[in-house]
Amino acid sequence: MRHRNAGFKLGRNTSHRAALLRNLTTSVLLEDRVVTTVAKAKAVRPHVEKMITLGKKGDLHSRRQALSFLRTDDAVKRLFDTVAPRYGDRQGGYLRITRSKFRQGDGAETVIIELLGAEKQLEVKRQKREEVKAKKRAELEKQLEESKKAGEDEGGEKAA
């Protein structure tokens, strides 16, 4: 029987579990989207929603409570300045958990846990990554062409 056994143990001791949940909560708030396992996503959901609720309050006490859990100034700043204002009129349900695929190494089912309304920011990040990749690809092609020309010039001199 599981009477009065709330929460997830996640196969860890208390301090390890607390650290895992803090780190995962911080990552979700900083990155808007995280890939993890089903159990971890379900365990972290209440923590992220509580942090967003604190962010919506916006007072000093709420900021200090968030800082005591998140432990990074960047996450708290982003929570209060960017994330919480998105959900001003929403009463909970700030996350989406989407089942994804099975992990290669151990076969665990993975999920994508993401903040609702973060599609615009994620699209901007994706476009920036594609631009950087395209720039690197162009530089590599240019270097390859230069090395081919240099090889042909050396080859032509040896044949002459």
C-alpha positions as CSV (number, residue, x, y, z in Angstrom):
1,M,0.0,0.0,0.0
2,R,1.2,3.5,-0.8
3,H,-1.0,5.3,1.7
4,R,0.5,8.7,2.6
5,N,3.7,8.1,0.5
6,A,3.7,11.2,-1.6
7,G,6.6,12.2,-4.0
8,F,9.1,10.3,-6.0
9,K,12.2,8.7,-4.5
10,L,14.0,8.3,-7.9
11,G,16.4,5.7,-6.6
12,R,18.4,8.3,-4.7
13,N,19.0,9.3,-1.1
14,T,17.4,12.5,0.2
15,S,20.3,14.9,-0.4
16,H,20.9,13.5,-3.9
17,R,17.3,13.7,-4.8
18,A,17.0,17.3,-3.5
19,A,20.1,18.3,-5.5
20,L,18.7,16.6,-8.6
21,L,15.3,18.4,-8.4
22,R,17.0,21.8,-7.8
23,N,19.3,21.4,-10.7
24,L,16.5,20.2,-13.0
25,T,14.3,23.0,-11.9
26,T,17.0,25.5,-12.6
27,S,17.7,24.0,-16.0
28,V,14.0,24.2,-17.0
29,L,13.8,27.8,-16.0
30,L,17.0,28.8,-17.8
31,E,16.6,26.7,-21.0
32,D,12.8,26.5,-21.4
33,R,13.1,22.9,-22.5
34,V,14.9,19.9,-21.0
35,V,15.1,16.2,-22.1
36,T,14.8,13.9,-19.1
37,T,13.1,10.7,-18.0
38,V,9.4,10.4,-17.3
39,A,9.8,10.0,-13.5
40,K,12.1,12.9,-13.2
41,A,9.8,15.1,-15.2
42,K,6.8,14.2,-13.1
43,A,8.8,14.8,-9.9
44,V,10.1,18.2,-11.0
45,R,6.8,19.6,-12.2
46,P,5.5,20.8,-8.8
47,H,8.8,22.5,-8.1
48,V,8.9,24.4,-11.3
49,E,5.3,25.4,-10.9
50,K,5.9,26.6,-7.4
51,M,8.9,28.7,-8.6
52,I,6.7,30.3,-11.3
53,T,4.0,31.1,-8.7
54,L,6.7,32.8,-6.6
55,G,7.8,34.7,-9.6
56,K,4.3,35.9,-10.3
57,K,4.1,37.3,-6.7
58,G,7.2,39.3,-7.4
59,D,7.9,40.6,-3.9
60,L,11.2,40.5,-2.1
61,H,10.2,37.5,0.1
62,S,9.2,35.5,-2.9
63,R,12.5,36.4,-4.6
64,R,14.4,35.2,-1.5
65,Q,12.4,32.0,-1.3
66,A,13.2,31.3,-5.0
67,L,16.9,32.0,-4.5
68,S,17.0,29.6,-1.5
69,F,15.8,26.8,-3.8
70,L,17.4,27.6,-7.1
71,R,20.8,28.7,-5.8
72,T,21.8,30.6,-9.0
73,D,21.2,34.3,-9.4
74,D,20.8,33.9,-13.2
75,A,17.9,31.5,-12.8
76,V,16.1,33.8,-10.3
77,K,16.6,36.9,-12.4
78,R,15.2,35.1,-15.5
79,L,12.4,33.7,-13.5
80,F,11.2,37.1,-12.2
81,D,12.0,39.1,-15.3
82,T,11.1,36.8,-18.2
83,V,9.3,33.6,-17.3
84,A,6.8,34.6,-14.6
85,P,5.3,37.6,-16.6
86,R,4.4,35.2,-19.4
87,Y,1.8,33.6,-17.1
88,G,0.2,36.6,-15.5
89,D,-3.3,35.5,-16.1
90,R,-2.8,31.8,-16.0
91,Q,-3.6,29.8,-12.8
92,G,-1.2,26.9,-13.0
93,G,-0.3,24.4,-15.7
94,Y,2.8,26.1,-16.9
95,L,4.6,23.0,-18.2
96,R,4.1,20.6,-21.0
97,I,5.5,17.0,-20.7
98,T,5.8,15.3,-24.1
99,R,6.9,11.7,-24.3
100,S,9.7,11.4,-26.7
101,K,11.8,8.2,-27.4
102,F,13.6,5.5,-25.6
103,R,17.2,6.2,-24.6
104,Q,19.9,4.2,-26.4
105,G,21.9,3.1,-23.4
106,D,19.4,1.8,-20.9
107,G,16.1,1.9,-22.8
108,A,14.5,4.5,-20.4
109,E,11.6,6.4,-21.8
110,T,12.6,10.1,-22.3
111,V,10.3,13.1,-22.3
112,I,10.7,16.7,-23.2
113,I,9.6,19.0,-20.4
114,E,9.1,22.6,-21.6
115,L,7.5,25.8,-20.5
116,L,4.4,26.8,-22.3
117,G,4.7,29.9,-24.4
118,A,8.4,29.5,-24.9
119,E,8.1,28.5,-28.6
120,K,9.2,32.0,-29.8
121,Q,12.4,32.0,-27.7
122,L,13.2,28.4,-28.7
123,E,12.7,29.2,-32.4
124,V,15.1,32.2,-32.1
125,K,17.7,29.9,-30.4
126,R,17.2,27.3,-33.1
127,Q,17.7,29.9,-35.9
128,K,20.9,31.2,-34.2
129,R,22.3,27.7,-34.0
130,E,21.5,27.1,-37.7
131,E,23.2,30.4,-38.7
132,V,26.3,29.4,-36.7
133,K,26.4,26.0,-38.3
134,A,26.0,27.5,-41.8
135,K,28.9,29.9,-41.1
136,K,31.1,27.1,-39.9
137,R,30.2,25.0,-42.9
138,A,31.0,27.8,-45.3
139,E,34.4,28.3,-43.6
140,L,35.2,24.6,-43.8
141,E,34.3,24.5,-47.5
142,K,36.5,27.6,-48.1
143,Q,39.4,25.9,-46.3
144,L,38.9,22.7,-48.3
145,E,38.9,24.6,-51.6
146,E,42.1,26.4,-50.6
147,S,43.8,23.2,-49.6
148,K,42.8,21.6,-53.0
149,K,44.2,24.6,-54.9
150,A,47.4,24.4,-52.9
151,G,47.6,20.7,-53.5
152,E,47.1,21.2,-57.3
153,D,49.7,23.9,-57.4
154,E,52.3,21.6,-55.6
155,G,51.3,18.7,-57.9
156,G,51.6,20.8,-61.0
157,E,55.1,22.1,-60.0
158,K,56.3,18.5,-59.4
159,A,55.0,17.3,-62.8
160,A,56.8,20.2,-64.6
